[in-house]
Amino acid sequence: MIVLDTVNRKLQVLMDATATTTESPIVASYSDISATSFTPKANQSITAGTTPIDIVPAPATATQRMLKYLAVNNADTVQRIVSVQYNDNGTTRLLQKATLAVGDTLTYSNGQWTQTAKSSVLPAINGGTGVANTGTITNGGNTTISGGGTLSLGGFTMTVPATGTAALLGTANAFAAAQGMPAGSAAAPGMNFAGIAGNGIWGGGTFLAITNLGSSIMGVNGSGFFMGGAKVVGFTSTADPIAAGMDTGFSRIGTLGVASSPPVAALGNGVAGDFSGTLKLTLLNVASGGSTTIGAGVGSVRMTSGNAATNTAWIPIQYAGTTYYVPGWTTNNP
């Protein structure tokens, strides 16, 4: 308990500023004890901003006044700091100081100071978080929250920027700045899909690949497109094939992973398997499969006497699964 034992000692309450809308109510309960009597008493008042209010006045001569209960409720519309002080003939001693959110109450009873939060939020200045806890917070020995915006949980640290909006799970997020992710690998891609190990996108240097169950099934780099581990489209130029010409920047269709198959290109008109597209070339280069022998006799392709037989060739062309040979010359005047 708090005892006032002279005619010059009293208890006062004051706030940090004048109320924005409403001053705060104060209630006190105390007892007067003399040689012949014991008298319970009470007093009530309201704060007056920074002006001290004598909520427990000084006792009469030969009387001791003992404080039993004191309560100050913040009835203002903003947070307020309340101070309770002991005034001994003009010399003041601070007994208790607390930051009260709207509706909070500072209480003294049976020698204990307590603070009751209407919003169940204890301000940080009083040792709380200042944040409403609508769920469950378990504060283990490895959990720290700093005022600098860092949340540390068991070895994992998240730093919240001073400004900006954090991306949330289950929410569509629009990013206004470039976002980075780890390069990863085929077995553990930097961007994972559906939580399935080995499914996602990963990059290695100049390479970007899509993986399925730990295997790279499609990729691209500066030299071409890849399916599995085989290059299926190679680049000879970085020029735009549409703007620079039909064949610029495109070199070949690869073997699709079959070592015994020659490179094949099929052109169509949008219908799978029709192969009715038009191929326009400056030069058709058949690397092998033909013949440079021109036979003599009936039905043979004959040259003029001024051209040697080595200036001719049979060029293979396949139609409906059968290979046919078309004659060709190294001169346009055979």
Secondary structure in CASP SS format (residue, H / E / C, confidence):
PFRMAT SS
TARGET T0000
AUTHOR 0000-0000-0000
METHOD secondary structure of the structure
MODEL  1
M C 1.00
I E 1.00
V E 1.00
L E 1.00
D C 1.00
T C 1.00
V C 1.00
N C 1.00
R E 1.00
K E 1.00
L E 1.00
Q E 1.00
V E 1.00
L E 1.00
M E 1.00
D C 1.00
A C 1.00
T C 1.00
A C 1.00
T C 1.00
T C 1.00
T C 1.00
E C 1.00
S C 1.00
P E 1.00
I E 1.00
V E 1.00
A E 1.00
S E 1.00
Y E 1.00
S E 1.00
D E 1.00
I E 1.00
S C 1.00
A C 1.00
T C 1.00
S C 1.00
F E 1.00
T E 1.00
P E 1.00
K E 1.00
A E 1.00
N E 1.00
Q E 1.00
S E 1.00
I E 1.00
T C 1.00
A E 1.00
G C 1.00
T C 1.00
T E 1.00
P C 1.00
I E 1.00
D E 1.00
I E 1.00
V E 1.00
P C 1.00
A C 1.00
P C 1.00
A C 1.00
T C 1.00
A C 1.00
T C 1.00
Q E 1.00
R E 1.00
M E 1.00
L E 1.00
K E 1.00
Y E 1.00
L E 1.00
A E 1.00
V E 1.00
N E 1.00
N C 1.00
A C 1.00
D C 1.00
T C 1.00
V C 1.00
Q C 1.00
R E 1.00
I E 1.00
V E 1.00
S E 1.00
V E 1.00
Q E 1.00
Y E 1.00
N E 1.00
D E 1.00
N C 1.00
G C 1.00
T E 1.00
T E 1.00
R E 1.00
L E 1.00
L E 1.00
Q E 1.00
K E 1.00
A E 1.00
T E 1.00
L E 1.00
A C 1.00
V C 1.00
G C 1.00
D C 1.00
T E 1.00
L E 1.00
T E 1.00
Y E 1.00
S E 1.00
N C 1.00
G C 1.00
Q E 1.00
W E 1.00
T E 1.00
Q E 1.00
T E 1.00
A C 1.00
K C 1.00
S C 1.00
S C 1.00
V C 1.00
L C 1.00
P C 1.00
A H 1.00
I H 1.00
N H 1.00
G C 1.00
G C 1.00
T C 1.00
G C 1.00
V C 1.00
A C 1.00
N C 1.00
T C 1.00
G C 1.00
T C 1.00
I C 1.00
T C 1.00
N C 1.00
G C 1.00
G C 1.00
N C 1.00
T E 1.00
T E 1.00
I E 1.00
S C 1.00
G C 1.00
G C 1.00
G C 1.00
T E 1.00
L E 1.00
S E 1.00
L E 1.00
G C 1.00
G C 1.00
F E 1.00
T E 1.00
M E 1.00
T E 1.00
V C 1.00
P C 1.00
A C 1.00
T C 1.00
G C 1.00
T C 1.00
A C 1.00
A C 1.00
L C 1.00
L C 1.00
G C 1.00
T C 1.00
A C 1.00
N C 1.00
A C 1.00
F C 1.00
A C 1.00
A C 1.00
A C 1.00
Q C 1.00
G C 1.00
M C 1.00
P C 1.00
A C 1.00
G E 1.00
S C 1.00
A C 1.00
A C 1.00
A C 1.00
P E 1.00
G C 1.00
M E 1.00
N E 1.00
F C 1.00
A C 1.00
G C 1.00
I C 1.00
A C 1.00
G C 1.00
N C 1.00
G E 1.00
I E 1.00
W E 1.00
G E 1.00
G E 1.00
G C 1.00
T C 1.00
F E 1.00
L E 1.00
A E 1.00
I E 1.00
T E 1.00
N E 1.00
L C 1.00
G C 1.00
S E 1.00
S E 1.00
I E 1.00
M E 1.00
G E 1.00
V E 1.00
N E 1.00
G C 1.00
S C 1.00
G E 1.00
F E 1.00
F E 1.00
M E 1.00
G C 1.00
G C 1.00
A E 1.00
K E 1.00
V E 1.00
V E 1.00
G E 1.00
F C 1.00
T C 1.00
S C 1.00
T C 1.00
A C 1.00
D C 1.00
P H 1.00
I H 1.00
A H 1.00
A H 1.00
G C 1.00
M C 1.00
D C 1.00
T C 1.00
G C 1.00
F C 1.00
S C 1.00
R E 1.00
I E 1.00
G C 1.00
T C 1.00
L C 1.00
G C 1.00
V C 1.00
A C 1.00
S C 1.00
S C 1.00
P C 1.00
P C 1.00
V C 1.00
A C 1.00
A C 1.00
L C 1.00
G C 1.00
N C 1.00
G C 1.00
V C 1.00
A C 1.00
G C 1.00
D C 1.00
F C 1.00
S C 1.00
G C 1.00
T C 1.00
L C 1.00
K C 1.00
L C 1.00
T C 1.00
L C 1.00
L C 1.00
N C 1.00
V C 1.00
A C 1.00
S C 1.00
G C 1.00
G C 1.00
S E 1.00
T C 1.00
T C 1.00
I C 1.00
G C 1.00
A C 1.00
G C 1.00
V C 1.00
G C 1.00
S C 1.00
V C 1.00
R C 1.00
M C 1.00
T C 1.00
S C 1.00
G C 1.00
N C 1.00
A C 1.00
A H 1.00
T H 1.00
N H 1.00
T E 1.00
A E 1.00
W E 1.00
I E 1.00
P E 1.00
I E 1.00
Q E 1.00
Y E 1.00
A C 1.00
G C 1.00
T E 1.00
T E 1.00
Y E 1.00
Y E 1.00
V E 1.00
P E 1.00
G E 1.00
W E 1.00
T C 1.00
T C 1.00
N C 1.00
N C 1.00
P C 1.00
END
